[in-house]
Amino acid sequence: MGEPMDRDDLAGIRSRLAAELDAVDRQLSEHGAEDDAVEVGLDEGFADSAQATTERSEIVGVIRQFQNQRAEVIAAIERIDAGTYGTCENCGRTIGPERLEALPTVRLCLECKSAAP
């Protein structure tokens, strides 16, 4: 387990999360996604509709990954602001600072993550 993180550590992680949120928002914008909408336009010049469908599917997949990442980052920032960051959502124990440093959006301690199916 470990000691809870101190304010300086939390401030550093919050700053990293805010920078990650900005980067994800930029990526979503570059892919033409706004908010939770997934609107993907393809060039009208595509001769092969199967190719167009495949490309659209790939782009939608990437956008959904960014949206999921964005939601996890926002949730982590909200946990920091609420004072619950670093507490396992399953068992309530403290998540080790090393784990939080490596995976700032993590919600479960290593024991609970290992036990999850």
MOPAC internal coordinates of N, CA, C and O (Angstrom, degrees):
PM7 1SCF
backbone

  N    0.0000 0     0.00 0     0.00 0    0    0    0
  C    1.4529 1     0.00 0     0.00 0    1    0    0
  C    1.5195 1   108.36 1     0.00 0    2    1    0
  O    1.2310 1   119.19 1    70.31 1    3    2    1
  N    1.3048 1   119.16 1  -109.69 1    3    2    1
  C    1.4441 1   120.13 1   179.58 1    5    3    2
  C    1.5037 1   111.43 1   134.97 1    6    5    3
  O    1.2310 1   122.27 1    -5.06 1    7    6    5
  N    1.3107 1   113.25 1   174.94 1    7    6    5
  C    1.4548 1   121.41 1   179.32 1    9    7    6
  C    1.5174 1   110.21 1   -78.88 1   10    9    7
  O    1.2310 1   120.19 1   -31.49 1   11   10    9
  N    1.3370 1   117.25 1   148.51 1   11   10    9
  C    1.4670 1   118.74 1   172.83 1   13   11   10
  C    1.5246 1   110.04 1   -61.59 1   14   13   11
  O    1.2310 1   120.72 1   -23.75 1   15   14   13
  N    1.3027 1   116.22 1   156.25 1   15   14   13
  C    1.4581 1   120.84 1  -179.94 1   17   15   14
  C    1.5255 1   110.17 1   -72.92 1   18   17   15
  O    1.2310 1   121.16 1   -32.28 1   19   18   17
  N    1.3472 1   115.38 1   147.72 1   19   18   17
  C    1.4618 1   118.26 1   176.63 1   21   19   18
  C    1.5275 1   110.00 1   -85.00 1   22   21   19
  O    1.2310 1   120.74 1    -6.74 1   23   22   21
  N    1.3153 1   116.19 1   173.26 1   23   22   21
  C    1.4720 1   121.52 1  -175.44 1   25   23   22
  C    1.5174 1   113.29 1   -58.52 1   26   25   23
  O    1.2310 1   120.68 1   139.26 1   27   26   25
  N    1.3349 1   116.31 1   -40.74 1   27   26   25
  C    1.4677 1   119.44 1  -179.35 1   29   27   26
  C    1.5202 1   110.82 1   -64.45 1   30   29   27
  O    1.2310 1   120.73 1   137.82 1   31   30   29
  N    1.3473 1   116.20 1   -42.18 1   31   30   29
  C    1.4619 1   119.85 1   177.81 1   33   31   30
  C    1.5235 1   110.48 1   -62.70 1   34   33   31
  O    1.2310 1   120.70 1   135.57 1   35   34   33
  N    1.3288 1   116.27 1   -44.43 1   35   34   33
  C    1.4664 1   120.12 1   179.36 1   37   35   34
  C    1.5241 1   111.33 1   -63.22 1   38   37   35
  O    1.2310 1   120.56 1   139.22 1   39   38   37
  N    1.3229 1   116.53 1   -40.78 1   39   38   37
  C    1.4665 1   120.12 1   178.73 1   41   39   38
  C    1.5262 1   110.25 1   -62.70 1   42   41   39
  O    1.2310 1   120.35 1   140.08 1   43   42   41
  N    1.3304 1   116.93 1   -39.92 1   43   42   41
  C    1.4576 1   120.54 1   178.61 1   45   43   42
  C    1.5187 1   111.99 1   -65.03 1   46   45   43
  O    1.2310 1   120.74 1   136.56 1   47   46   45
  N    1.3284 1   116.19 1   -43.44 1   47   46   45
  C    1.4675 1   119.65 1   179.03 1   49   47   46
  C    1.5202 1   110.11 1   -67.22 1   50   49   47
  O    1.2310 1   120.12 1   139.51 1   51   50   49
  N    1.3329 1   117.38 1   -40.49 1   51   50   49
  C    1.4696 1   119.87 1   179.21 1   53   51   50
  C    1.5229 1   110.30 1   -61.73 1   54   53   51
  O    1.2310 1   120.63 1   140.59 1   55   54   53
  N    1.3238 1   116.40 1   -39.41 1   55   54   53
  C    1.4613 1   120.78 1   178.17 1   57   55   54
  C    1.5377 1   110.50 1   -64.44 1   58   57   55
  O    1.2310 1   120.22 1   137.42 1   59   58   57
  N    1.3242 1   117.19 1   -42.58 1   59   58   57
  C    1.4716 1   120.92 1   177.11 1   61   59   58
  C    1.5213 1   110.68 1   -62.16 1   62   61   59
  O    1.2310 1   120.69 1   137.85 1   63   62   61
  N    1.3318 1   116.28 1   -42.15 1   63   62   61
  C    1.4620 1   120.62 1  -179.91 1   65   63   62
  C    1.5277 1   110.91 1   -64.93 1   66   65   63
  O    1.2310 1   120.47 1   139.39 1   67   66   65
  N    1.3388 1   116.70 1   -40.61 1   67   66   65
  C    1.4653 1   120.03 1   178.52 1   69   67   66
  C    1.5303 1   110.58 1   -63.09 1   70   69   67
  O    1.2310 1   120.38 1   139.57 1   71   70   69
  N    1.3321 1   116.88 1   -40.43 1   71   70   69
  C    1.4695 1   120.64 1   177.65 1   73   71   70
  C    1.5296 1   110.41 1   -66.02 1   74   73   71
  O    1.2310 1   120.44 1   140.74 1   75   74   73
  N    1.3365 1   116.76 1   -39.26 1   75   74   73
  C    1.4605 1   120.27 1   178.14 1   77   75   74
  C    1.5281 1   110.31 1   -65.40 1   78   77   75
  O    1.2310 1   120.31 1   140.85 1   79   78   77
  N    1.3257 1   117.01 1   -39.15 1   79   78   77
  C    1.4605 1   120.76 1   178.05 1   81   79   78
  C    1.5262 1   110.58 1   -62.16 1   82   81   79
  O    1.2310 1   120.43 1   136.42 1   83   82   81
  N    1.3198 1   116.77 1   -43.58 1   83   82   81
  C    1.4716 1   120.25 1   176.83 1   85   83   82
  C    1.5291 1   111.09 1   -59.74 1   86   85   83
  O    1.2310 1   120.57 1   136.71 1   87   86   85
  N    1.3376 1   116.52 1   -43.29 1   87   86   85
  C    1.4676 1   120.65 1  -179.29 1   89   87   86
  C    1.5277 1   110.80 1   -65.10 1   90   89   87
  O    1.2310 1   120.16 1   137.77 1   91   90   89
  N    1.3201 1   117.29 1   -42.23 1   91   90   89
  C    1.4652 1   120.96 1   179.13 1   93   91   90
  C    1.5233 1   110.25 1   -65.14 1   94   93   91
  O    1.2310 1   120.39 1   137.52 1   95   94   93
  N    1.3215 1   116.85 1   -42.48 1   95   94   93
  C    1.4666 1   120.22 1   178.04 1   97   95   94
  C    1.5294 1   111.16 1   -60.48 1   98   97   95
  O    1.2310 1   120.61 1   140.13 1   99   98   97
  N    1.3378 1   116.44 1   -39.87 1   99   98   97
  C    1.4701 1   119.83 1   177.03 1  101   99   98
  C    1.5258 1   110.63 1   -63.50 1  102  101   99
  O    1.2310 1   120.37 1   135.96 1  103  102  101
  N    1.3245 1   116.89 1   -44.04 1  103  102  101
  C    1.4621 1   120.77 1   179.49 1  105  103  102
  C    1.5317 1   110.81 1   -61.88 1  106  105  103
  O    1.2310 1   120.47 1   136.63 1  107  106  105
  N    1.3140 1   116.70 1   -43.37 1  107  106  105
  C    1.4659 1   119.83 1   178.11 1  109  107  106
  C    1.5227 1   110.59 1   -61.79 1  110  109  107
  O    1.2310 1   120.63 1   137.03 1  111  110  109
  N    1.3090 1   116.39 1   -42.97 1  111  110  109
  C    1.4587 1   120.51 1   179.16 1  113  111  110
  C    1.5238 1   111.16 1   -63.14 1  114  113  111
  O    1.2310 1   120.30 1   138.25 1  115  114  113
  N    1.3278 1   117.03 1   -41.75 1  115  114  113
  C    1.4602 1   121.06 1   178.63 1  117  115  114
  C    1.5257 1   112.24 1   -64.19 1  118  117  115
  O    1.2310 1   120.53 1   152.13 1  119  118  117
  N    1.3189 1   116.59 1   -27.87 1  119  118  117
  C    1.4624 1   120.83 1   178.85 1  121  119  118
  C    1.5308 1   111.91 1   -91.46 1  122  121  119
  O    1.2310 1   120.71 1  -175.68 1  123  122  121
  N    1.3291 1   116.25 1     4.32 1  123  122  121
  C    1.4545 1   119.89 1   175.89 1  125  123  122
  C    1.5125 1   114.62 1    79.65 1  126  125  123
  O    1.2310 1   120.14 1  -163.73 1  127  126  125
  N    1.3291 1   117.33 1    16.27 1  127  126  125
  C    1.4683 1   120.70 1   179.32 1  129  127  126
  C    1.5241 1   108.60 1   -99.98 1  130  129  127
  O    1.2310 1   121.32 1   -45.68 1  131  130  129
  N    1.3169 1   115.07 1   134.32 1  131  130  129
  C    1.4546 1   120.02 1   176.87 1  133  131  130
  C    1.5055 1   108.23 1  -126.19 1  134  133  131
  O    1.2310 1   121.14 1   -42.52 1  135  134  133
  N    1.3304 1   115.43 1   137.48 1  135  134  133
  C    1.4634 1   122.33 1  -176.98 1  137  135  134
  C    1.5288 1   109.11 1    53.08 1  138  137  135
  O    1.2310 1   120.10 1    50.74 1  139  138  137
  N    1.3172 1   117.41 1  -129.26 1  139  138  137
  C    1.4570 1   120.66 1  -178.94 1  141  139  138
  C    1.5192 1   111.84 1   -99.33 1  142  141  139
  O    1.2310 1   119.92 1  -177.81 1  143  142  141
  N    1.3223 1   117.76 1     2.19 1  143  142  141
  C    1.4607 1   121.19 1  -177.99 1  145  143  142
  C    1.5229 1   110.19 1   -77.93 1  146  145  143
  O    1.2310 1   121.21 1   -36.03 1  147  146  145
  N    1.3056 1   115.28 1   143.97 1  147  146  145
  C    1.4645 1   121.28 1   175.29 1  149  147  146
  C    1.5152 1   106.49 1  -119.23 1  150  149  147
  O    1.2310 1   121.44 1   -83.79 1  151  150  149
  N    1.3036 1   114.85 1    96.21 1  151  150  149
  C    1.4612 1   121.05 1   178.07 1  153  151  150
  C    1.5106 1   107.35 1  -117.17 1  154  153  151
  O    1.2310 1   120.59 1   -64.63 1  155  154  153
  N    1.3083 1   116.48 1   115.37 1  155  154  153
  C    1.4563 1   120.26 1  -178.07 1  157  155  154
  C    1.5144 1   108.54 1  -122.14 1  158  157  155
  O    1.2310 1   121.30 1   -62.51 1  159  158  157
  N    1.3059 1   115.13 1   117.49 1  159  158  157
  C    1.4536 1   119.45 1   176.44 1  161  159  158
  C    1.5171 1   109.26 1  -100.20 1  162  161  159
  O    1.2310 1   120.44 1   -37.32 1  163  162  161
  N    1.2940 1   116.77 1   142.68 1  163  162  161
  C    1.4547 1   121.65 1   177.36 1  165  163  162
  C    1.5136 1   108.90 1  -117.33 1  166  165  163
  O    1.2310 1   121.91 1   -25.40 1  167  166  165
  N    1.3089 1   113.95 1   154.60 1  167  166  165
  C    1.4624 1   119.10 1   178.42 1  169  167  166
  C    1.5218 1   110.40 1   -58.18 1  170  169  167
  O    1.2310 1   121.32 1   -41.28 1  171  170  169
  N    1.3004 1   115.07 1   138.72 1  171  170  169
  C    1.4667 1   120.87 1   178.98 1  173  171  170
  C    1.5225 1   111.70 1   -66.25 1  174  173  171
  O    1.2310 1   119.99 1   163.19 1  175  174  173
  N    1.3588 1   117.62 1   -16.81 1  175  174  173
  C    1.4435 1   121.45 1  -176.27 1  177  175  174
  C    1.5170 1   115.49 1   -77.35 1  178  177  175
  O    1.2310 1   119.92 1   178.84 1  179  178  177
  N    1.3018 1   117.76 1    -1.16 1  179  178  177
  C    1.4614 1   118.71 1   179.94 1  181  179  178
  C    1.5264 1   109.82 1   -64.92 1  182  181  179
  O    1.2310 1   121.11 1   -59.47 1  183  182  181
  N    1.3264 1   115.48 1   120.53 1  183  182  181
  C    1.4592 1   119.94 1   179.10 1  185  183  182
  C    1.5181 1   111.17 1   -82.99 1  186  185  183
  O    1.2310 1   120.52 1   149.00 1  187  186  185
  N    1.3085 1   116.60 1   -31.00 1  187  186  185
  C    1.4557 1   121.04 1  -175.10 1  189  187  186
  C    1.5261 1   109.21 1  -103.53 1  190  189  187
  O    1.2310 1   120.25 1   -70.28 1  191  190  189
  N    1.3167 1   117.13 1   109.72 1  191  190  189
  C    1.4599 1   120.01 1  -177.53 1  193  191  190
  C    1.5187 1   112.04 1   -65.86 1  194  193  191
  O    1.2310 1   119.52 1   150.58 1  195  194  193
  N    1.3330 1   118.51 1   -29.42 1  195  194  193
  C    1.4643 1   121.15 1   177.08 1  197  195  194
  C    1.5249 1   109.74 1   -65.29 1  198  197  195
  O    1.2310 1   120.69 1   139.40 1  199  198  197
  N    1.3257 1   116.28 1   -40.60 1  199  198  197
  C    1.4564 1   120.50 1   178.01 1  201  199  198
  C    1.5284 1   109.49 1   -64.36 1  202  201  199
  O    1.2310 1   120.35 1   136.62 1  203  202  201
  N    1.3158 1   116.93 1   -43.38 1  203  202  201
  C    1.4588 1   121.14 1   179.37 1  205  203  202
  C    1.5253 1   110.97 1   -62.32 1  206  205  203
  O    1.2310 1   120.49 1   137.96 1  207  206  205
  N    1.3226 1   116.66 1   -42.04 1  207  206  205
  C    1.4572 1   121.08 1   179.46 1  209  207  206
  C    1.5273 1   110.59 1   -64.43 1  210  209  207
  O    1.2310 1   120.43 1   138.36 1  211  210  209
  N    1.3202 1   116.78 1   -41.64 1  211  210  209
  C    1.4612 1   121.08 1   179.10 1  213  211  210
  C    1.5215 1   110.38 1   -63.83 1  214  213  211
  O    1.2310 1   120.68 1   134.42 1  215  214  213
  N    1.3269 1   116.31 1   -45.58 1  215  214  213
  C    1.4629 1   119.97 1  -179.94 1  217  215  214
  C    1.5231 1   111.02 1   -63.07 1  218  217  215
  O    1.2310 1   120.30 1   137.01 1  219  218  217
  N    1.3188 1   117.03 1   -42.99 1  219  218  217
  C    1.4601 1   121.01 1   179.55 1  221  219  218
  C    1.5244 1   109.93 1   -61.95 1  222  221  219
  O    1.2310 1   120.40 1   137.49 1  223  222  221
  N    1.3203 1   116.85 1   -42.51 1  223  222  221
  C    1.4586 1   121.95 1   179.91 1  225  223  222
  C    1.5305 1   110.64 1   -61.11 1  226  225  223
  O    1.2310 1   120.66 1   137.69 1  227  226  225
  N    1.3287 1   116.35 1   -42.31 1  227  226  225
  C    1.4625 1   120.51 1   178.71 1  229  227  226
  C    1.5233 1   111.40 1   -64.45 1  230  229  227
  O    1.2310 1   120.43 1   136.87 1  231  230  229
  N    1.3153 1   116.78 1   -43.13 1  231  230  229
  C    1.4597 1   121.28 1   179.85 1  233  231  230
  C    1.5327 1   110.28 1   -64.75 1  234  233  231
  O    1.2310 1   120.40 1   136.46 1  235  234  233
  N    1.3151 1   116.85 1   -43.54 1  235  234  233
  C    1.4671 1   120.58 1   178.70 1  237  235  234
  C    1.5254 1   109.90 1   -61.65 1  238  237  235
  O    1.2310 1   120.20 1   140.42 1  239  238  237
  N    1.3299 1   117.22 1   -39.58 1  239  238  237
  C    1.4631 1   120.97 1   177.47 1  241  239  238
  C    1.5187 1   112.18 1   -61.20 1  242  241  239
  O    1.2310 1   120.66 1   136.10 1  243  242  241
  N    1.3201 1   116.35 1   -43.90 1  243  242  241
  C    1.4647 1   121.17 1   178.55 1  245  243  242
  C    1.5270 1   109.99 1   -63.91 1  246  245  243
  O    1.2310 1   120.46 1   135.67 1  247  246  245
  N    1.3198 1   116.73 1   -44.33 1  247  246  245
  C    1.4648 1   120.68 1  -179.82 1  249  247  246
  C    1.5274 1   110.12 1   -61.62 1  250  249  247
  O    1.2310 1   120.00 1   137.29 1  251  250  249
  N    1.3241 1   117.60 1   -42.71 1  251  250  249
  C    1.4737 1   120.19 1   179.71 1  253  251  250
  C    1.5273 1   111.04 1   -63.99 1  254  253  251
  O    1.2310 1   120.11 1   142.77 1  255  254  253
  N    1.3293 1   117.39 1   -37.23 1  255  254  253
  C    1.4707 1   119.98 1   176.57 1  257  255  254
  C    1.5223 1   110.16 1   -62.14 1  258  257  255
  O    1.2310 1   120.55 1   135.18 1  259  258  257
  N    1.3305 1   116.56 1   -44.82 1  259  258  257
  C    1.4671 1   119.79 1   178.10 1  261  259  258
  C    1.5307 1   110.87 1   -63.62 1  262  261  259
  O    1.2310 1   119.84 1   139.73 1  263  262  261
  N    1.3310 1   117.91 1   -40.27 1  263  262  261
  C    1.4596 1   120.86 1   178.74 1  265  263  262
  C    1.5307 1   111.03 1   -63.78 1  266  265  263
  O    1.2310 1   120.23 1   139.36 1  267  266  265
  N    1.3310 1   117.16 1   -40.64 1  267  266  265
  C    1.4612 1   120.53 1   177.51 1  269  267  266
  C    1.5246 1   110.88 1   -65.38 1  270  269  267
  O    1.2310 1   120.83 1   137.21 1  271  270  269
  N    1.3303 1   116.02 1   -42.79 1  271  270  269
  C    1.4641 1   120.60 1   177.83 1  273  271  270
  C    1.5215 1   110.09 1   -61.37 1  274  273  271
  O    1.2310 1   120.44 1   137.09 1  275  274  273
  N    1.3232 1   116.77 1   -42.91 1  275  274  273
  C    1.4678 1   122.13 1   179.14 1  277  275  274
  C    1.5267 1   110.59 1   -60.23 1  278  277  275
  O    1.2310 1   120.45 1   135.25 1  279  278  277
  N    1.3300 1   116.74 1   -44.75 1  279  278  277
  C    1.4659 1   120.84 1  -179.89 1  281  279  278
  C    1.5301 1   110.96 1   -63.03 1  282  281  279
  O    1.2310 1   120.10 1   140.22 1  283  282  281
  N    1.3318 1   117.42 1   -39.78 1  283  282  281
  C    1.4676 1   120.83 1   179.24 1  285  283  282
  C    1.5276 1   111.11 1   -67.01 1  286  285  283
  O    1.2310 1   120.24 1   140.00 1  287  286  285
  N    1.3278 1   117.14 1   -40.00 1  287  286  285
  C    1.4618 1   121.10 1   179.00 1  289  287  286
  C    1.5288 1   109.99 1   -65.06 1  290  289  287
  O    1.2310 1   120.28 1   134.11 1  291  290  289
  N    1.3162 1   117.06 1   -45.89 1  291  290  289
  C    1.4653 1   120.87 1   178.91 1  293  291  290
  C    1.5268 1   110.32 1   -61.01 1  294  293  291
  O    1.2310 1   120.20 1   137.29 1  295  294  293
  N    1.3320 1   117.21 1   -42.71 1  295  294  293
  C    1.4645 1   120.58 1   179.55 1  297  295  294
  C    1.5313 1   111.08 1   -62.52 1  298  297  295
  O    1.2310 1   120.32 1   140.79 1  299  298  297
  N    1.3325 1   116.99 1   -39.21 1  299  298  297
  C    1.4663 1   120.43 1   178.91 1  301  299  298
  C    1.5320 1   110.50 1   -65.86 1  302  301  299
  O    1.2310 1   120.35 1   136.88 1  303  302  301
  N    1.3257 1   116.94 1   -43.12 1  303  302  301
  C    1.4749 1   120.58 1   177.28 1  305  303  302
  C    1.5225 1   110.07 1   -61.12 1  306  305  303
  O    1.2310 1   120.21 1   137.55 1  307  306  305
  N    1.3168 1   117.20 1   -42.45 1  307  306  305
  C    1.4658 1   121.03 1   178.57 1  309  307  306
  C    1.5314 1   111.21 1   -63.13 1  310  309  307
  O    1.2310 1   120.01 1   142.73 1  311  310  309
  N    1.3464 1   117.58 1   -37.27 1  311  310  309
  C    1.4668 1   120.13 1   177.62 1  313  311  310
  C    1.5228 1   110.72 1   -66.95 1  314  313  311
  O    1.2310 1   120.31 1   141.92 1  315  314  313
  N    1.3300 1   117.01 1   -38.08 1  315  314  313
  C    1.4680 1   120.00 1   176.46 1  317  315  314
  C    1.5199 1   109.13 1   -61.61 1  318  317  315
  O    1.2310 1   120.47 1   130.91 1  319  318  317
  N    1.3360 1   116.70 1   -49.09 1  319  318  317
  C    1.4647 1   121.35 1  -178.12 1  321  319  318
  C    1.5280 1   112.27 1   -63.29 1  322  321  319
  O    1.2310 1   120.41 1   147.98 1  323  322  321
  N    1.3416 1   116.82 1   -32.02 1  323  322  321
  C    1.4631 1   121.19 1  -179.10 1  325  323  322
  C    1.5309 1   112.55 1   -85.15 1  326  325  323
  O    1.2310 1   120.39 1   170.52 1  327  326  325
  N    1.3306 1   116.86 1    -9.48 1  327  326  325
  C    1.4542 1   120.24 1  -179.67 1  329  327  326
  C    1.5225 1   113.90 1    82.49 1  330  329  327
  O    1.2310 1   120.02 1  -164.89 1  331  330  329
  N    1.3275 1   117.58 1    15.11 1  331  330  329
  C    1.4644 1   120.67 1  -179.27 1  333  331  330
  C    1.5207 1   112.14 1  -108.23 1  334  333  331
  O    1.2310 1   119.96 1  -178.32 1  335  334  333
  N    1.3187 1   117.68 1     1.68 1  335  334  333
  C    1.4652 1   121.21 1  -178.92 1  337  335  334
  C    1.5219 1   109.15 1   -64.76 1  338  337  335
  O    1.2310 1   121.18 1   -41.87 1  339  338  337
  N    1.3256 1   115.34 1   138.13 1  339  338  337
  C    1.4514 1   119.88 1   177.97 1  341  339  338
  C    1.5168 1   113.71 1    90.02 1  342  341  339
  O    1.2310 1   120.48 1  -175.14 1  343  342  341
  N    1.3315 1   116.68 1     4.86 1  343  342  341
  C    1.4591 1   121.99 1   176.65 1  345  343  342
  C    1.5181 1   108.05 1  -109.25 1  346  345  343
  O    1.2310 1   120.50 1   -51.49 1  347  346  345
  N    1.3266 1   116.65 1   128.51 1  347  346  345
  C    1.4620 1   121.64 1  -179.58 1  349  347  346
  C    1.5263 1   109.82 1   -62.01 1  350  349  347
  O    1.2310 1   120.81 1   -50.72 1  351  350  349
  N    1.3185 1   116.06 1   129.28 1  351  350  349
  C    1.4644 1   120.74 1  -179.41 1  353  351  350
  C    1.5223 1   112.23 1   -73.64 1  354  353  351
  O    1.2310 1   120.11 1   167.52 1  355  354  353
  N    1.3257 1   117.39 1   -12.48 1  355  354  353
  C    1.4618 1   120.59 1  -179.83 1  357  355  354
  C    1.5268 1   111.76 1   -94.65 1  358  357  355
  O    1.2310 1   120.33 1   126.69 1  359  358  357
  N    1.3285 1   116.97 1   -53.31 1  359  358  357
  C    1.4674 1   120.12 1  -173.13 1  361  359  358
  C    1.5194 1   113.86 1  -107.91 1  362  361  359
  O    1.2310 1   119.77 1   165.91 1  363  362  361
  N    1.3427 1   118.04 1   -14.09 1  363  362  361
  C    1.4577 1   121.34 1   178.70 1  365  363  362
  C    1.5188 1   114.34 1    84.57 1  366  365  363
  O    1.2310 1   119.71 1  -178.79 1  367  366  365
  N    1.3349 1   118.16 1     1.21 1  367  366  365
  C    1.4635 1   120.21 1   178.38 1  369  367  366
  C    1.5279 1   109.84 1   -78.87 1  370  369  367
  O    1.2310 1   121.65 1   -16.07 1  371  370  369
  N    1.3187 1   114.46 1   163.93 1  371  370  369
  C    1.4593 1   121.18 1   177.86 1  373  371  370
  C    1.5254 1   109.93 1   -72.06 1  374  373  371
  O    1.2310 1   120.62 1   -46.96 1  375  374  373
  N    1.3121 1   116.41 1   133.04 1  375  374  373
  C    1.4604 1   122.08 1   174.49 1  377  375  374
  C    1.5230 1   106.65 1   -84.12 1  378  377  375
  O    1.2310 1   120.34 1   -46.78 1  379  378  377
  N    1.3147 1   116.95 1   133.22 1  379  378  377
  C    1.4634 1   121.45 1  -177.68 1  381  379  378
  C    1.5147 1   112.94 1   -58.53 1  382  381  379
  O    1.2310 1   120.68 1   -40.06 1  383  382  381
  N    1.3358 1   116.31 1   139.94 1  383  382  381
  C    1.4714 1   120.45 1  -179.98 1  385  383  382
  C    1.5252 1   113.44 1   -57.66 1  386  385  383
  O    1.2310 1   120.37 1   146.32 1  387  386  385
  N    1.3293 1   116.89 1   -33.68 1  387  386  385
  C    1.4658 1   119.45 1   179.40 1  389  387  386
  C    1.5268 1   110.16 1   -64.04 1  390  389  387
  O    1.2310 1   120.59 1   139.46 1  391  390  389
  N    1.3270 1   116.49 1   -40.54 1  391  390  389
  C    1.4675 1   121.20 1   178.84 1  393  391  390
  C    1.5211 1   110.18 1   -65.38 1  394  393  391
  O    1.2310 1   120.46 1   137.90 1  395  394  393
  N    1.3270 1   116.73 1   -42.10 1  395  394  393
  C    1.4659 1   120.76 1   179.66 1  397  395  394
  C    1.5280 1   111.38 1   -66.89 1  398  397  395
  O    1.2310 1   120.52 1   143.47 1  399  398  397
  N    1.3176 1   116.61 1   -36.53 1  399  398  397
  C    1.4691 1   119.88 1   177.32 1  401  399  398
  C    1.5296 1   110.42 1   -64.47 1  402  401  399
  O    1.2310 1   120.99 1   137.64 1  403  402  401
  N    1.3282 1   115.71 1   -42.36 1  403  402  401
  C    1.4646 1   120.31 1  -177.84 1  405  403  402
  C    1.5214 1   112.08 1   -73.96 1  406  405  403
  O    1.2310 1   120.52 1   141.64 1  407  406  405
  N    1.3230 1   116.62 1   -38.36 1  407  406  405
  C    1.4649 1   122.83 1  -176.56 1  409  407  406
  C    1.5280 1   109.06 1  -132.22 1  410  409  407
  O    1.2310 1   119.64 1   -99.18 1  411  410  409
  N    1.3240 1   118.29 1    80.82 1  411  410  409
  C    1.4610 1   120.99 1  -172.51 1  413  411  410
  C    1.5355 1   115.60 1   -62.43 1  414  413  411
  O    1.2310 1   119.65 1   163.14 1  415  414  413
  N    1.3231 1   118.26 1   -16.86 1  415  414  413
  C    1.4696 1   119.30 1  -179.82 1  417  415  414
  C    1.5212 1   112.43 1   -97.84 1  418  417  415
  O    1.2310 1   120.23 1  -175.94 1  419  418  417
  N    1.3316 1   117.17 1     4.06 1  419  418  417
  C    1.4635 1   121.44 1  -175.54 1  421  419  418
  C    1.5335 1   111.09 1   -60.66 1  422  421  419
  O    1.2310 1   121.27 1   -38.43 1  423  422  421
  N    1.3472 1   115.18 1   141.57 1  423  422  421
  C    1.4607 1   121.65 1  -178.30 1  425  423  422
  C    1.5200 1   113.26 1  -111.36 1  426  425  423
  O    1.2310 1   120.61 1   162.35 1  427  426  425
  N    1.3396 1   116.45 1   -17.65 1  427  426  425
  C    1.4659 1   121.29 1  -174.98 1  429  427  426
  C    1.5204 1   111.00 1  -120.11 1  430  429  427
  O    1.2310 1   120.81 1   -33.87 1  431  430  429
  N    1.3441 1   116.06 1   146.13 1  431  430  429
  C    1.4530 1   120.28 1   172.42 1  433  431  430
  C    1.5295 1   107.87 1   -68.05 1  434  433  431
  O    1.2310 1   121.06 1   -14.14 1  435  434  433
  N    1.3110 1   115.57 1   165.86 1  435  434  433
  C    1.4581 1   120.29 1  -176.51 1  437  435  434
  C    1.5264 1   112.06 1   -62.04 1  438  437  435
  O    1.2310 1   120.38 1   142.69 1  439  438  437
  N    1.3269 1   116.87 1   -37.31 1  439  438  437
  C    1.4661 1   120.48 1   179.67 1  441  439  438
  C    1.5218 1   111.09 1   -63.18 1  442  441  439
  O    1.2310 1   120.17 1   133.40 1  443  442  441
  N    1.3318 1   117.29 1   -46.60 1  443  442  441
  C    1.4699 1   120.70 1  -179.90 1  445  443  442
  C    1.5301 1   111.70 1   -68.70 1  446  445  443
  O    1.2310 1   120.43 1   142.31 1  447  446  445
  N    1.3208 1   116.78 1   -37.69 1  447  446  445
  C    1.4654 1   120.10 1   177.40 1  449  447  446
  C    1.5174 1   110.29 1   -63.60 1  450  449  447
  O    1.2310 1   120.58 1   138.14 1  451  450  449
  N    1.3343 1   116.50 1   -41.86 1  451  450  449
  C    1.4706 1   120.62 1   179.63 1  453  451  450
  C    1.5202 1   111.61 1   -65.59 1  454  453  451
  O    1.2310 1   120.21 1   148.16 1  455  454  453
  N    1.3165 1   117.20 1   -31.84 1  455  454  453
  C    1.4665 1   121.44 1  -178.40 1  457  455  454
  C    1.5203 1   112.24 1   -82.38 1  458  457  455
  O    1.2310 1   120.09 1   163.66 1  459  458  457
  N    1.3247 1   117.43 1   -16.34 1  459  458  457
  C    1.4711 1   120.60 1  -178.58 1  461  459  458
  C    1.5171 1   110.34 1   -68.25 1  462  461  459
  O    1.2310 1   120.71 1   -35.23 1  463  462  461
  N    1.3594 1   116.24 1   144.77 1  463  462  461
  C    1.4664 1   119.38 1  -179.76 1  465  463  462
  C    1.5154 1   113.27 1   -68.50 1  466  465  463
  O    1.2310 1   120.10 1   180.00 1  467  466  465

